[in-house]
């Protein structure tokens, strides 16, 4: 009820009560005080009746509203029940529908995976056959060269030798023209591909495992405490040891680099087993060629071996050169990702250009970057980009990498490197590479998981 109506009703009640008091006083002769009292009582009765009427009306309105809300709630419950039943039916049928729709796709994926496996196995077998054929051709080339040397006249003069270069090889006369053409085509095609004597020697030494492993420490600065060791390979040639920088290109050319990396990785884990017996924090740097990562036969065995030795993954860093990383292909990149997924990390060696995307390398699993001491100190050519050499260590640290300075050979270099905030260094100043004793390499089974080892001092 509006405020105006309430005021009018109150005025009417007052007028009615006053009129009753006047009538009682005038008509019925009630005393004025008694008539006023009865009029006031009548007014209270009217107010009480009005209040009860208002409450009853409000209660009816509220009950009406509650009934309407209950009806709406009932409708909502009905709709919710319908939606719930529809969702239940959808849950029951969705899984079946998804399974029915995905079964053909899963079958196709399985078939594709099987085909890819067959292709990989076929490529591995083909690669083995190619390597075998290359070895046969090398042996044939050696035999042919020996026969030619035996058939040539002794001590010919220079004038006599010149015409011989333009003539065919002094082979015996073929039995037919077709055989003659085939033989000529063979020599024309294969002669430029005949490996050099040094290349054949490198291949022979690697396949006969005439390999020595040496360790060179990587120390902390300024304490000079050994933190890592790098495994360095040497070939035992007839005239002495052959350094890796000399024989690695020949090993890649002769397709023997995978064999070398297999030997080196297995023996390195045996060394790590000895190193960690007395110092579980000493890590190992193992050089790895990207050409080996593209060999399916090598990588399958390599991945299986690393999976067996995941317990020491945090102590092993595989080292790759910056030049190799510039030319790396998608297959090698996927191999690196697979190795990183097992917990192993990488080091970038031979850095001469600091304009690389080092953040991308860090995301790929690289944790160390090696640079020549003379390059970092500005005494040899190096490409720095926008970062000063003095700030390079801090820049690498912000990218998630640690800068290692190698080829440190003078005390003066150490003093300068401390000003550059270098914490790890390697070089002849701290220790020359030392050979690992053969009995150490033969002490553990090659494929056994590595769990412990001894100090490097006991390996020499």
PALUM-861589 format. One record per residue (C-alpha): residue in one letter; chain; residue number from 1; z, x, y. Coordinates in steps of 0.2 Angstrom, whole numbers, plus 5000, padded with zeros to 4 digits. Layout:
<atoms>
<'A', 'A', NUM, <Z, X, Y>>
...
</atoms>
This chain:
<atoms>
<'X', 'A', 1, <5000, 5000, 5000>>
<'X', 'A', 2, <4996, 5006, 5017>>
<'X', 'A', 3, <5009, 5011, 5030>>
<'X', 'A', 4, <5004, 4996, 5042>>
<'X', 'A', 5, <5006, 4983, 5028>>
<'X', 'A', 6, <5023, 4990, 5024>>
<'X', 'A', 7, <5028, 4989, 5043>>
<'X', 'A', 8, <5022, 4971, 5044>>
<'X', 'A', 9, <5031, 4965, 5028>>
<'X', 'A', 10, <5047, 4974, 5035>>
<'X', 'A', 11, <5046, 4964, 5051>>
<'X', 'A', 12, <5043, 4948, 5042>>
<'X', 'A', 13, <5058, 4951, 5032>>
<'X', 'A', 14, <5069, 4954, 5047>>
<'X', 'A', 15, <5062, 4939, 5056>>
<'X', 'A', 16, <5065, 4928, 5040>>
<'X', 'A', 17, <5083, 4935, 5039>>
<'X', 'A', 18, <5086, 4932, 5057>>
<'X', 'A', 19, <5080, 4914, 5056>>
<'X', 'A', 20, <5091, 4910, 5042>>
<'X', 'A', 21, <5106, 4916, 5051>>
<'X', 'A', 22, <5101, 4905, 5066>>
<'X', 'A', 23, <5099, 4890, 5055>>
<'X', 'A', 24, <5115, 4893, 5047>>
<'X', 'A', 25, <5124, 4894, 5064>>
<'X', 'A', 26, <5115, 4880, 5073>>
<'X', 'A', 27, <5112, 4867, 5059>>
<'X', 'A', 28, <5126, 4870, 5047>>
<'X', 'A', 29, <5139, 4876, 5059>>
<'X', 'A', 30, <5143, 4892, 5051>>
<'X', 'A', 31, <5152, 4905, 5062>>
<'X', 'A', 32, <5141, 4917, 5070>>
<'X', 'A', 33, <5148, 4932, 5061>>
<'X', 'A', 34, <5147, 4923, 5044>>
<'X', 'A', 35, <5129, 4917, 5048>>
<'X', 'A', 36, <5124, 4935, 5053>>
<'X', 'A', 37, <5132, 4942, 5037>>
<'X', 'A', 38, <5122, 4930, 5026>>
<'X', 'A', 39, <5106, 4934, 5036>>
<'X', 'A', 40, <5109, 4953, 5033>>
<'X', 'A', 41, <5112, 4950, 5014>>
<'X', 'A', 42, <5097, 4940, 5013>>
<'X', 'A', 43, <5087, 4954, 5021>>
<'X', 'A', 44, <5094, 4966, 5008>>
<'X', 'A', 45, <5088, 4954, 4994>>
<'X', 'A', 46, <5071, 4953, 5001>>
<'X', 'A', 47, <5070, 4972, 5003>>
<'X', 'A', 48, <5076, 4974, 4985>>
<'X', 'A', 49, <5063, 4962, 4979>>
<'X', 'A', 50, <5049, 4971, 4988>>
<'X', 'A', 51, <5054, 4988, 4981>>
<'X', 'A', 52, <5054, 4981, 4963>>
<'X', 'A', 53, <5037, 4973, 4966>>
<'X', 'A', 54, <5030, 4990, 4973>>
<'X', 'A', 55, <5037, 4999, 4958>>
<'X', 'A', 56, <5030, 4987, 4946>>
<'X', 'A', 57, <5013, 4989, 4954>>
<'X', 'A', 58, <5014, 5008, 4954>>
<'X', 'A', 59, <5018, 5007, 4936>>
<'X', 'A', 60, <5004, 4996, 4931>>
<'X', 'A', 61, <4992, 5008, 4941>>
<'X', 'A', 62, <4999, 5023, 4932>>
<'X', 'A', 63, <4997, 5015, 4915>>
<'X', 'A', 64, <4979, 5011, 4919>>
<'X', 'A', 65, <4975, 5029, 4924>>
<'X', 'A', 66, <4984, 5035, 4908>>
<'X', 'A', 67, <4973, 5023, 4898>>
<'X', 'A', 68, <4957, 5029, 4906>>
<'X', 'A', 69, <4962, 5048, 4903>>
<'X', 'A', 70, <4966, 5044, 4885>>
<'X', 'A', 71, <4949, 5036, 4883>>
<'X', 'A', 72, <4941, 5051, 4891>>
<'X', 'A', 73, <4951, 5063, 4880>>
<'X', 'A', 74, <4947, 5053, 4864>>
<'X', 'A', 75, <4928, 5055, 4869>>
<'X', 'A', 76, <4931, 5073, 4872>>
<'X', 'A', 77, <4939, 5075, 4855>>
<'X', 'A', 78, <4925, 5066, 4847>>
<'X', 'A', 79, <4912, 5078, 4855>>
<'X', 'A', 80, <4922, 5093, 4850>>
<'X', 'A', 81, <4923, 5087, 4832>>
<'X', 'A', 82, <4904, 5085, 4832>>
<'X', 'A', 83, <4902, 5102, 4839>>
<'X', 'A', 84, <4914, 5110, 4827>>
<'X', 'A', 85, <4905, 5102, 4812>>
<'X', 'A', 86, <4888, 5108, 4819>>
<'X', 'A', 87, <4895, 5126, 4821>>
<'X', 'A', 88, <4902, 5125, 4803>>
<'X', 'A', 89, <4885, 5120, 4797>>
<'X', 'A', 90, <4877, 5134, 4807>>
<'X', 'A', 91, <4889, 5147, 4801>>
<'X', 'A', 92, <4886, 5142, 4783>>
<'X', 'A', 93, <4867, 5142, 4785>>
<'X', 'A', 94, <4865, 5157, 4797>>
<'X', 'A', 95, <4870, 5170, 4785>>
<'X', 'A', 96, <4858, 5163, 4772>>
<'X', 'A', 97, <4844, 5162, 4784>>
<'X', 'A', 98, <4847, 5180, 4790>>
<'X', 'A', 99, <4848, 5187, 4773>>
<'X', 'A', 100, <4832, 5177, 4768>>
<'X', 'A', 101, <4822, 5184, 4783>>
<'X', 'A', 102, <4829, 5202, 4782>>
<'X', 'A', 103, <4826, 5204, 4763>>
<'X', 'A', 104, <4807, 5207, 4765>>
<'X', 'A', 105, <4810, 5219, 4779>>
<'X', 'A', 106, <4824, 5229, 4769>>
<'X', 'A', 107, <4812, 5230, 4755>>
<'X', 'A', 108, <4798, 5237, 4766>>
<'X', 'A', 109, <4811, 5250, 4773>>
<'X', 'A', 110, <4816, 5255, 4756>>
<'X', 'A', 111, <4798, 5257, 4751>>
<'X', 'A', 112, <4794, 5267, 4767>>
<'X', 'A', 113, <4810, 5278, 4764>>
<'X', 'A', 114, <4804, 5281, 4746>>
<'X', 'A', 115, <4787, 5286, 4752>>
<'X', 'A', 116, <4794, 5298, 4765>>
<'X', 'A', 117, <4805, 5306, 4752>>
<'X', 'A', 118, <4789, 5308, 4741>>
<'X', 'A', 119, <4780, 5316, 4756>>
<'X', 'A', 120, <4794, 5328, 4760>>
<'X', 'A', 121, <4795, 5333, 4742>>
<'X', 'A', 122, <4776, 5335, 4741>>
<'X', 'A', 123, <4776, 5345, 4757>>
<'X', 'A', 124, <4790, 5356, 4750>>
<'X', 'A', 125, <4780, 5359, 4734>>
<'X', 'A', 126, <4764, 5363, 4744>>
<'X', 'A', 127, <4774, 5375, 4755>>
<'X', 'A', 128, <4780, 5384, 4739>>
<'X', 'A', 129, <4762, 5385, 4733>>
<'X', 'A', 130, <4755, 5391, 4749>>
<'X', 'A', 131, <4769, 5405, 4749>>
<'X', 'A', 132, <4765, 5409, 4731>>
<'X', 'A', 133, <4746, 5410, 4735>>
<'X', 'A', 134, <4749, 5421, 4751>>
<'X', 'A', 135, <4759, 5433, 4740>>
<'X', 'A', 136, <4745, 5433, 4727>>
<'X', 'A', 137, <4732, 5437, 4741>>
<'X', 'A', 138, <4743, 5451, 4748>>
<'X', 'A', 139, <4744, 5458, 4731>>
<'X', 'A', 140, <4726, 5457, 4729>>
<'X', 'A', 141, <4723, 5464, 4746>>
<'X', 'A', 142, <4734, 5479, 4741>>
<'X', 'A', 143, <4724, 5482, 4725>>
<'X', 'A', 144, <4707, 5481, 4733>>
<'X', 'A', 145, <4713, 5493, 4747>>
<'X', 'A', 146, <4719, 5505, 4733>>
<'X', 'A', 147, <4702, 5503, 4724>>
<'X', 'A', 148, <4692, 5506, 4740>>
<'X', 'A', 149, <4703, 5522, 4743>>
<'X', 'A', 150, <4700, 5528, 4726>>
<'X', 'A', 151, <4681, 5525, 4727>>
<'X', 'A', 152, <4678, 5533, 4743>>
<'X', 'A', 153, <4671, 5551, 4743>>
<'X', 'A', 154, <4684, 5565, 4747>>
<'X', 'A', 155, <4686, 5571, 4765>>
<'X', 'A', 156, <4670, 5563, 4773>>
<'X', 'A', 157, <4665, 5569, 4790>>
<'X', 'A', 158, <4667, 5557, 4805>>
<'X', 'A', 159, <4648, 5555, 4806>>
<'X', 'A', 160, <4648, 5550, 4787>>
<'X', 'A', 161, <4662, 5538, 4790>>
<'X', 'A', 162, <4654, 5528, 4805>>
<'X', 'A', 163, <4640, 5520, 4795>>
<'X', 'A', 164, <4651, 5515, 4781>>
<'X', 'A', 165, <4661, 5503, 4793>>
<'X', 'A', 166, <4646, 5492, 4795>>
<'X', 'A', 167, <4642, 5491, 4776>>
<'X', 'A', 168, <4650, 5479, 4764>>
<'X', 'A', 169, <4665, 5484, 4754>>
<'X', 'A', 170, <4660, 5496, 4740>>
<'X', 'A', 171, <4662, 5482, 4726>>
<'X', 'A', 172, <4653, 5482, 4710>>
<'X', 'A', 173, <4637, 5472, 4710>>
<'X', 'A', 174, <4640, 5453, 4707>>
<'X', 'A', 175, <4632, 5445, 4692>>
<'X', 'A', 176, <4624, 5431, 4702>>
<'X', 'A', 177, <4619, 5427, 4720>>
<'X', 'A', 178, <4631, 5412, 4720>>
<'X', 'A', 179, <4646, 5424, 4715>>
<'X', 'A', 180, <4640, 5437, 4728>>
<'X', 'A', 181, <4640, 5423, 4742>>
<'X', 'A', 182, <4657, 5417, 4736>>
<'X', 'A', 183, <4664, 5435, 4736>>
<'X', 'A', 184, <4657, 5439, 4753>>
<'X', 'A', 185, <4664, 5423, 4760>>
<'X', 'A', 186, <4681, 5428, 4753>>
<'X', 'A', 187, <4681, 5445, 4761>>
<'X', 'A', 188, <4675, 5438, 4778>>
<'X', 'A', 189, <4688, 5425, 4779>>
<'X', 'A', 190, <4703, 5434, 4772>>
<'X', 'A', 191, <4701, 5452, 4779>>
<'X', 'A', 192, <4708, 5447, 4796>>
<'X', 'A', 193, <4723, 5439, 4788>>
<'X', 'A', 194, <4728, 5453, 4777>>
<'X', 'A', 195, <4746, 5458, 4783>>
<'X', 'A', 196, <4750, 5475, 4789>>
<'X', 'A', 197, <4759, 5488, 4778>>
<'X', 'A', 198, <4775, 5485, 4789>>
<'X', 'A', 199, <4774, 5466, 4786>>
<'X', 'A', 200, <4772, 5468, 4767>>
<'X', 'A', 201, <4786, 5480, 4767>>
<'X', 'A', 202, <4797, 5468, 4777>>
<'X', 'A', 203, <4793, 5454, 4765>>
<'X', 'A', 204, <4796, 5465, 4750>>
<'X', 'A', 205, <4813, 5470, 4757>>
<'X', 'A', 206, <4818, 5452, 4761>>
<'X', 'A', 207, <4813, 5445, 4744>>
<'X', 'A', 208, <4822, 5459, 4735>>
<'X', 'A', 209, <4837, 5456, 4746>>
<'X', 'A', 210, <4838, 5474, 4752>>
<'X', 'A', 211, <4848, 5467, 4767>>
<'X', 'A', 212, <4864, 5474, 4775>>
<'X', 'A', 213, <4875, 5463, 4786>>
<'X', 'A', 214, <4885, 5471, 4800>>
<'X', 'A', 215, <4898, 5463, 4811>>
<'X', 'A', 216, <4901, 5466, 4830>>
<'X', 'A', 217, <4916, 5458, 4838>>
<'X', 'A', 218, <4916, 5447, 4854>>
<'X', 'A', 219, <4932, 5450, 4863>>
<'X', 'A', 220, <4942, 5441, 4877>>
<'X', 'A', 221, <4943, 5448, 4894>>
<'X', 'A', 222, <4954, 5456, 4900>>
<'X', 'A', 223, <4965, 5456, 4884>>
<'X', 'A', 224, <4950, 5463, 4873>>
<'X', 'A', 225, <4957, 5452, 4859>>
<'X', 'A', 226, <4944, 5448, 4845>>
<'X', 'A', 227, <4939, 5430, 4846>>
<'X', 'A', 228, <4923, 5430, 4837>>
<'X', 'A', 229, <4911, 5441, 4826>>
<'X', 'A', 230, <4892, 5440, 4827>>
<'X', 'A', 231, <4883, 5443, 4810>>
<'X', 'A', 232, <4869, 5455, 4812>>
<'X', 'A', 233, <4856, 5459, 4799>>
<'X', 'A', 234, <4848, 5476, 4794>>
<'X', 'A', 235, <4834, 5479, 4781>>
<'X', 'A', 236, <4836, 5494, 4770>>
<'X', 'A', 237, <4819, 5503, 4772>>
<'X', 'A', 238, <4813, 5519, 4764>>
<'X', 'A', 239, <4815, 5528, 4781>>
<'X', 'A', 240, <4832, 5520, 4785>>
<'X', 'A', 241, <4839, 5504, 4792>>
<'X', 'A', 242, <4827, 5492, 4801>>
<'X', 'A', 243, <4834, 5482, 4816>>
<'X', 'A', 244, <4832, 5463, 4817>>
<'X', 'A', 245, <4822, 5465, 4833>>
<'X', 'A', 246, <4809, 5475, 4824>>
<'X', 'A', 247, <4807, 5465, 4807>>
<'X', 'A', 248, <4810, 5447, 4813>>
<'X', 'A', 249, <4792, 5444, 4820>>
<'X', 'A', 250, <4785, 5452, 4804>>
<'X', 'A', 251, <4797, 5441, 4793>>
<'X', 'A', 252, <4791, 5425, 4802>>
<'X', 'A', 253, <4772, 5430, 4800>>
<'X', 'A', 254, <4775, 5433, 4781>>
<'X', 'A', 255, <4784, 5417, 4779>>
<'X', 'A', 256, <4800, 5426, 4773>>
<'X', 'A', 257, <4811, 5420, 4787>>
<'X', 'A', 258, <4818, 5406, 4778>>
<'X', 'A', 259, <4823, 5417, 4763>>
<'X', 'A', 260, <4832, 5429, 4776>>
<'X', 'A', 261, <4841, 5415, 4784>>
<'X', 'A', 262, <4847, 5408, 4767>>
<'X', 'A', 263, <4854, 5425, 4762>>
<'X', 'A', 264, <4862, 5427, 4779>>
<'X', 'A', 265, <4870, 5410, 4780>>
<'X', 'A', 266, <4878, 5411, 4762>>
<'X', 'A', 267, <4884, 5428, 4765>>
<'X', 'A', 268, <4891, 5424, 4782>>
<'X', 'A', 269, <4902, 5410, 4775>>
<'X', 'A', 270, <4908, 5422, 4762>>
<'X', 'A', 271, <4913, 5434, 4776>>
<'X', 'A', 272, <4921, 5419, 4786>>
<'X', 'A', 273, <4932, 5416, 4770>>
<'X', 'A', 274, <4939, 5433, 4771>>
<'X', 'A', 275, <4941, 5433, 4790>>
<'X', 'A', 276, <4951, 5417, 4791>>
<'X', 'A', 277, <4964, 5422, 4778>>
<'X', 'A', 278, <4975, 5431, 4791>>
<'X', 'A', 279, <4968, 5424, 4807>>
<'X', 'A', 280, <4962, 5406, 4806>>
<'X', 'A', 281, <4956, 5406, 4824>>
<'X', 'A', 282, <4942, 5419, 4822>>
<'X', 'A', 283, <4925, 5412, 4823>>
<'X', 'A', 284, <4908, 5418, 4817>>
<'X', 'A', 285, <4891, 5418, 4826>>
<'X', 'A', 286, <4876, 5417, 4814>>
<'X', 'A', 287, <4858, 5419, 4820>>
<'X', 'A', 288, <4846, 5406, 4814>>
<'X', 'A', 289, <4827, 5405, 4817>>
<'X', 'A', 290, <4819, 5389, 4822>>
<'X', 'A', 291, <4805, 5392, 4810>>
<'X', 'A', 292, <4817, 5390, 4796>>
<'X', 'A', 293, <4823, 5373, 4803>>
<'X', 'A', 294, <4805, 5366, 4801>>
<'X', 'A', 295, <4804, 5371, 4782>>
<'X', 'A', 296, <4809, 5356, 4772>>
<'X', 'A', 297, <4813, 5365, 4757>>
<'X', 'A', 298, <4825, 5377, 4766>>
<'X', 'A', 299, <4833, 5363, 4777>>
<'X', 'A', 300, <4838, 5352, 4762>>
<'X', 'A', 301, <4848, 5366, 4754>>
<'X', 'A', 302, <4854, 5372, 4771>>
<'X', 'A', 303, <4861, 5354, 4775>>
<'X', 'A', 304, <4869, 5352, 4758>>
<'X', 'A', 305, <4878, 5369, 4760>>
<'X', 'A', 306, <4884, 5365, 4777>>
<'X', 'A', 307, <4890, 5348, 4771>>
<'X', 'A', 308, <4901, 5357, 4758>>
<'X', 'A', 309, <4909, 5368, 4771>>
<'X', 'A', 310, <4912, 5356, 4785>>
<'X', 'A', 311, <4931, 5361, 4784>>
<'X', 'A', 312, <4926, 5377, 4794>>
<'X', 'A', 313, <4913, 5369, 4805>>
<'X', 'A', 314, <4923, 5372, 4821>>
<'X', 'A', 315, <4923, 5391, 4817>>
<'X', 'A', 316, <4904, 5393, 4815>>
<'X', 'A', 317, <4891, 5394, 4829>>
<'X', 'A', 318, <4873, 5396, 4825>>
<'X', 'A', 319, <4864, 5406, 4837>>
<'X', 'A', 320, <4846, 5403, 4843>>
<'X', 'A', 321, <4836, 5412, 4857>>
<'X', 'A', 322, <4831, 5405, 4873>>
<'X', 'A', 323, <4813, 5408, 4870>>
<'X', 'A', 324, <4814, 5399, 4853>>
<'X', 'A', 325, <4822, 5384, 4862>>
<'X', 'A', 326, <4808, 5383, 4875>>
<'X', 'A', 327, <4795, 5380, 4861>>
<'X', 'A', 328, <4806, 5370, 4850>>
<'X', 'A', 329, <4797, 5355, 4842>>
<'X', 'A', 330, <4803, 5337, 4838>>
<'X', 'A', 331, <4806, 5342, 4819>>
<'X', 'A', 332, <4817, 5357, 4824>>
<'X', 'A', 333, <4826, 5346, 4837>>
<'X', 'A', 334, <4830, 5333, 4824>>
<'X', 'A', 335, <4837, 5347, 4812>>
<'X', 'A', 336, <4848, 5353, 4826>>
<'X', 'A', 337, <4855, 5336, 4829>>
<'X', 'A', 338, <4858, 5334, 4810>>
<'X', 'A', 339, <4868, 5350, 4810>>
<'X', 'A', 340, <4878, 5345, 4826>>
<'X', 'A', 341, <4883, 5328, 4817>>
<'X', 'A', 342, <4892, 5338, 4804>>
<'X', 'A', 343, <4903, 5347, 4817>>
<'X', 'A', 344, <4894, 5363, 4819>>
<'X', 'A', 345, <4890, 5370, 4836>>
<'X', 'A', 346, <4876, 5382, 4843>>
<'X', 'A', 347, <4875, 5397, 4855>>
<'X', 'A', 348, <4860, 5401, 4866>>
<'X', 'A', 349, <4855, 5420, 4866>>
<'X', 'A', 350, <4844, 5431, 4876>>
<'X', 'A', 351, <4845, 5420, 4892>>
<'X', 'A', 352, <4835, 5427, 4906>>
<'X', 'A', 353, <4831, 5410, 4915>>
<'X', 'A', 354, <4846, 5400, 4921>>
<'X', 'A', 355, <4834, 5385, 4927>>
<'X', 'A', 356, <4836, 5377, 4910>>
<'X', 'A', 357, <4844, 5359, 4908>>
<'X', 'A', 358, <4861, 5366, 4902>>
<'X', 'A', 359, <4869, 5349, 4902>>
<'X', 'A', 360, <4856, 5343, 4889>>
<'X', 'A', 361, <4860, 5358, 4878>>
<'X', 'A', 362, <4878, 5354, 4879>>
<'X', 'A', 363, <4874, 5336, 4873>>
<'X', 'A', 364, <4864, 5343, 4859>>
<'X', 'A', 365, <4879, 5354, 4853>>
<'X', 'A', 366, <4878, 5370, 4862>>
<'X', 'A', 367, <4894, 5378, 4867>>
<'X', 'A', 368, <4890, 5396, 4871>>
<'X', 'A', 369, <4877, 5405, 4882>>
<'X', 'A', 370, <4874, 5424, 4880>>
<'X', 'A', 371, <4867, 5434, 4894>>
<'X', 'A', 372, <4864, 5453, 4896>>
<'X', 'A', 373, <4877, 5462, 4907>>
<'X', 'A', 374, <4864, 5471, 4917>>
<'X', 'A', 375, <4855, 5454, 4920>>
<'X', 'A', 376, <4871, 5445, 4926>>
<'X', 'A', 377, <4876, 5459, 4937>>
<'X', 'A', 378, <4859, 5459, 4945>>
<'X', 'A', 379, <4852, 5475, 4939>>
<'X', 'A', 380, <4839, 5468, 4928>>
<'X', 'A', 381, <4826, 5454, 4932>>
<'X', 'A', 382, <4834, 5436, 4930>>
<'X', 'A', 383, <4829, 5419, 4936>>
<'X', 'A', 384, <4844, 5410, 4944>>
<'X', 'A', 385, <4838, 5395, 4953>>
<'X', 'A', 386, <4850, 5388, 4965>>
<'X', 'A', 387, <4866, 5395, 4957>>
<'X', 'A', 388, <4872, 5413, 4962>>
<'X', 'A', 389, <4876, 5425, 4948>>
<'X', 'A', 390, <4894, 5426, 4954>>
<'X', 'A', 391, <4896, 5407, 4951>>
<'X', 'A', 392, <4887, 5406, 4935>>
<'X', 'A', 393, <4902, 5406, 4924>>
<'X', 'A', 394, <4910, 5392, 4933>>
<'X', 'A', 395, <4893, 5383, 4933>>
<'X', 'A', 396, <4892, 5384, 4914>>
<'X', 'A', 397, <4910, 5378, 4912>>
<'X', 'A', 398, <4905, 5363, 4922>>
<'X', 'A', 399, <4891, 5359, 4910>>
<'X', 'A', 400, <4903, 5361, 4895>>
<'X', 'A', 401, <4897, 5379, 4891>>
<'X', 'A', 402, <4905, 5396, 4890>>
<'X', 'A', 403, <4896, 5411, 4896>>
<'X', 'A', 404, <4897, 5427, 4885>>
<'X', 'A', 405, <4891, 5443, 4892>>
<'X', 'A', 406, <4883, 5455, 4879>>
<'X', 'A', 407, <4877, 5473, 4879>>
<'X', 'A', 408, <4893, 5479, 4888>>
<'X', 'A', 409, <4893, 5498, 4887>>
<'X', 'A', 410, <4903, 5504, 4902>>
<'X', 'A', 411, <4920, 5502, 4909>>
<'X', 'A', 412, <4913, 5499, 4926>>
<'X', 'A', 413, <4903, 5484, 4920>>
<'X', 'A', 414, <4920, 5476, 4914>>
<'X', 'A', 415, <4928, 5478, 4931>>
<'X', 'A', 416, <4913, 5469, 4939>>
<'X', 'A', 417, <4912, 5456, 4926>>
<'X', 'A', 418, <4931, 5451, 4929>>
<'X', 'A', 419, <4926, 5448, 4947>>
<'X', 'A', 420, <4913, 5435, 4940>>
<'X', 'A', 421, <4927, 5426, 4930>>
<'X', 'A', 422, <4920, 5431, 4913>>
<'X', 'A', 423, <4931, 5428, 4898>>
<'X', 'A', 424, <4921, 5433, 4883>>
<'X', 'A', 425, <4911, 5449, 4881>>
<'X', 'A', 426, <4902, 5459, 4868>>
<'X', 'A', 427, <4895, 5477, 4867>>
<'X', 'A', 428, <4896, 5495, 4861>>
<'X', 'A', 429, <4910, 5498, 4873>>
<'X', 'A', 430, <4922, 5487, 4862>>
<'X', 'A', 431, <4914, 5491, 4845>>
<'X', 'A', 432, <4898, 5495, 4837>>
<'X', 'A', 433, <4891, 5484, 4823>>
<'X', 'A', 434, <4899, 5489, 4807>>
<'X', 'A', 435, <4893, 5486, 4790>>
<'X', 'A', 436, <4901, 5473, 4778>>
<'X', 'A', 437, <4906, 5481, 4761>>
<'X', 'A', 438, <4894, 5475, 4747>>
<'X', 'A', 439, <4909, 5471, 4736>>
<'X', 'A', 440, <4915, 5458, 4749>>
<'X', 'A', 441, <4899, 5449, 4749>>
<'X', 'A', 442, <4899, 5448, 4730>>
<'X', 'A', 443, <4917, 5442, 4729>>
<'X', 'A', 444, <4914, 5424, 4732>>
<'X', 'A', 445, <4902, 5411, 4725>>
<'X', 'A', 446, <4888, 5407, 4737>>
<'X', 'A', 447, <4889, 5388, 4736>>
<'X', 'A', 448, <4908, 5387, 4736>>
<'X', 'A', 449, <4916, 5378, 4750>>
<'X', 'A', 450, <4924, 5390, 4762>>
<'X', 'A', 451, <4942, 5387, 4765>>
<'X', 'A', 452, <4950, 5404, 4769>>
<'X', 'A', 453, <4947, 5423, 4772>>
<'X', 'A', 454, <4953, 5440, 4778>>
<'X', 'A', 455, <4953, 5451, 4794>>
<'X', 'A', 456, <4936, 5459, 4798>>
<'X', 'A', 457, <4945, 5476, 4797>>
<'X', 'A', 458, <4946, 5474, 4778>>
<'X', 'A', 459, <4927, 5470, 4777>>
<'X', 'A', 460, <4922, 5487, 4783>>
</atoms>
